[in-house]
Structure formats: C-alpha cells, structure tokens
C-alpha cells in the first residue's frame, strides 16, 4: 500500500486510502490529484479535426504546472519501476471532495482543467500534445 512521503507521490495502488492523500484547496475542501501517464507513439493526422483543449497553468497557487514539473524533475515520484522515454506525457486532473469525503467534481468534467507535462531532452516540461496529430497510448494511471 502506498504511503504519502513526499510532495508528489504518484501511486498506482487500487486500494489506497484516498483520505491519506488529500491536500486542501483555498476553500479548505479536500482535493486529490488523478494522473495518467502516456507513451508517445507517432506524429500523424488521426483523421478528424476539432478544437484543441489547452492545459491550465495551475489548479491553485501551490499546485501549478511549474510545481509539478520541478517535482517530477527532482526525483522519481512513481511507485513503480519507470524510466521516462522521450515524448512520454503525464496529465494531472484535480478531484475535489466535500469535507465528509463525497466527490464534488473532477476537473476532467470541465473543458480544460488539466496540467500536462511532456518528457523532452531528459526532463519534464510544460507542454501538451495535439490529439488530432499525435498518437499516444496509456501506460499507467493512479492517484
């Protein structure tokens, strides 16, 4: 079972006690970060067009894209054996709960409330893939 032991700990356990991993937003609501890790496959038009959703710069002052990038570059935040490949992509979504632990909202329910990092030149940087021209596959996900 995962234990919270750093600012960011990317846990893949299905049986985590989510309350142990809560942080708190500006209104003192418990929040949890959901993440999904993708492997870059290829650049190629996928056969459809649409509008690209741009990531946001921050969920809060403390949870910014720069914070995630700095943490990811300073240590291995994953609870599994993982070495990033050039082009890997991680997407963070925020889940907000009531004080009693009931889910209020998930940022993925809204158009562009996500933070995206791409691994380039041996470091994680703030960037996003165009889903109409870049193909990726999910590697892992968790909280």
C-alpha positions as CSV (number, residue, x, y, z in Angstrom):
1,X,0.0,0.0,0.0
2,X,1.3,3.5,-0.9
3,X,2.3,5.9,1.8
4,X,2.4,9.7,1.3
5,X,6.1,10.5,1.8
6,X,6.8,13.5,-0.4
7,X,5.1,16.5,-2.0
8,X,4.2,14.3,-5.0
9,X,3.8,10.6,-4.8
10,X,2.3,9.0,-7.9
11,X,0.6,5.9,-6.6
12,X,-0.8,3.1,-8.7
13,X,-2.4,1.1,-5.9
14,X,-6.1,0.4,-6.3
15,X,-6.6,0.0,-2.6
16,X,-5.2,3.3,-1.3
17,X,-6.9,5.2,1.5
18,X,-7.6,8.3,-0.6
19,X,-8.1,10.4,2.6
20,X,-4.4,9.9,3.4
21,X,-3.5,11.6,0.1
22,X,-5.8,14.6,0.4
23,X,-4.5,18.1,0.1
24,X,-6.8,21.1,0.6
25,X,-7.9,23.8,-1.8
26,X,-8.4,27.5,-0.9
27,X,-11.9,26.8,0.5
28,X,-10.5,24.0,2.6
29,X,-12.1,21.3,0.5
30,X,-10.2,18.0,0.3
31,X,-8.6,17.5,-3.1
32,X,-6.9,14.6,-4.8
33,X,-4.7,14.6,-7.9
34,X,-5.5,11.9,-10.5
35,X,-2.8,11.3,-13.1
36,X,-2.5,9.4,-16.3
37,X,0.9,8.5,-18.0
38,X,1.1,8.1,-21.8
39,X,3.7,6.9,-24.2
40,X,4.2,8.8,-27.4
41,X,3.7,6.6,-30.5
42,X,3.8,8.8,-33.6
43,X,3.0,12.1,-35.3
44,X,0.2,11.5,-37.8
45,X,-3.1,13.1,-38.5
46,X,-5.7,10.8,-36.9
47,X,-8.4,11.5,-39.4
48,X,-10.5,14.1,-37.6
49,X,-10.4,17.8,-36.7
50,X,-11.6,19.7,-33.7
51,X,-10.6,22.3,-31.2
52,X,-7.5,21.6,-29.1
53,X,-8.1,22.0,-25.3
54,X,-5.2,23.8,-23.8
55,X,-4.0,22.9,-20.3
56,X,-4.2,25.3,-17.4
57,X,-1.2,26.8,-15.6
58,X,-2.4,26.0,-12.1
59,X,-5.0,24.3,-10.0
60,X,-4.1,26.7,-7.2
61,X,-1.1,28.8,-6.2
62,X,0.6,25.7,-4.7
63,X,-0.4,23.3,-7.4
64,X,1.0,24.9,-10.5
65,X,2.4,23.4,-13.7
66,X,5.8,24.6,-12.6
67,X,5.4,22.9,-9.2
68,X,4.6,19.5,-10.9
69,X,7.5,20.0,-13.4
70,X,10.0,20.8,-10.7
71,X,8.9,17.9,-8.5
72,X,9.0,15.4,-11.4
73,X,12.5,16.6,-12.4
74,X,13.9,16.4,-8.9
75,X,13.1,12.7,-8.1
76,X,11.3,9.6,-9.2
77,X,7.7,10.3,-8.0
78,X,6.3,6.9,-9.2
79,X,5.6,3.9,-7.0
80,X,6.6,1.5,-9.8
81,X,9.8,0.9,-11.8
82,X,9.6,3.6,-14.5
83,X,12.2,5.3,-16.7
84,X,10.7,8.0,-18.8
85,X,11.1,7.8,-22.6
86,X,11.5,10.8,-24.8
87,X,8.0,12.1,-25.5
88,X,6.2,10.5,-22.5
89,X,3.3,12.6,-21.4
90,X,1.6,12.9,-18.0
91,X,-1.7,14.5,-17.4
92,X,-2.9,15.7,-14.0
93,X,-6.6,16.2,-13.1
94,X,-7.9,17.6,-9.8
95,X,-10.7,15.9,-7.9
96,X,-12.5,18.0,-5.3
97,X,-14.4,16.5,-2.3
98,X,-16.7,17.7,0.4
99,X,-15.3,17.8,4.0
100,X,-17.1,14.5,4.6
101,X,-15.3,12.8,1.6
102,X,-18.0,12.9,-1.1
103,X,-16.8,13.8,-4.6
104,X,-17.9,17.3,-5.7
105,X,-16.3,17.5,-9.1
106,X,-13.5,16.1,-11.3
107,X,-11.6,18.7,-13.3
108,X,-11.8,16.3,-16.3
109,X,-15.6,17.1,-16.3
110,X,-14.7,20.6,-17.4
111,X,-13.2,21.6,-20.7
112,X,-9.6,22.5,-19.9
113,X,-8.9,21.9,-16.3
114,X,-5.8,19.8,-16.6
115,X,-2.0,20.1,-16.3
116,X,0.2,18.4,-18.9
117,X,3.9,17.7,-18.9
118,X,6.0,16.1,-21.7
119,X,9.4,14.4,-21.2
120,X,11.9,16.0,-23.6
121,X,15.6,16.2,-23.6
122,X,15.8,14.3,-20.2
123,X,13.4,16.5,-18.3
124,X,9.7,17.1,-17.7
125,X,8.4,20.3,-19.2
126,X,5.1,22.0,-19.5
127,X,3.6,21.0,-22.9
128,X,0.7,19.3,-24.4
129,X,0.1,17.0,-27.4
130,X,-2.3,17.8,-30.2
131,X,-4.7,14.8,-30.1
132,X,-5.5,15.3,-33.8
133,X,-1.9,14.9,-34.9
134,X,-0.2,12.9,-32.1
135,X,-0.9,9.4,-31.1
136,X,-0.2,8.2,-27.6
137,X,-1.1,5.2,-25.5
138,X,-1.8,4.9,-21.8
139,X,1.0,3.3,-19.8
140,X,-0.3,3.7,-16.2
141,X,-2.6,5.8,-14.0
142,X,-3.4,6.4,-10.4
143,X,-3.6,9.0,-7.6
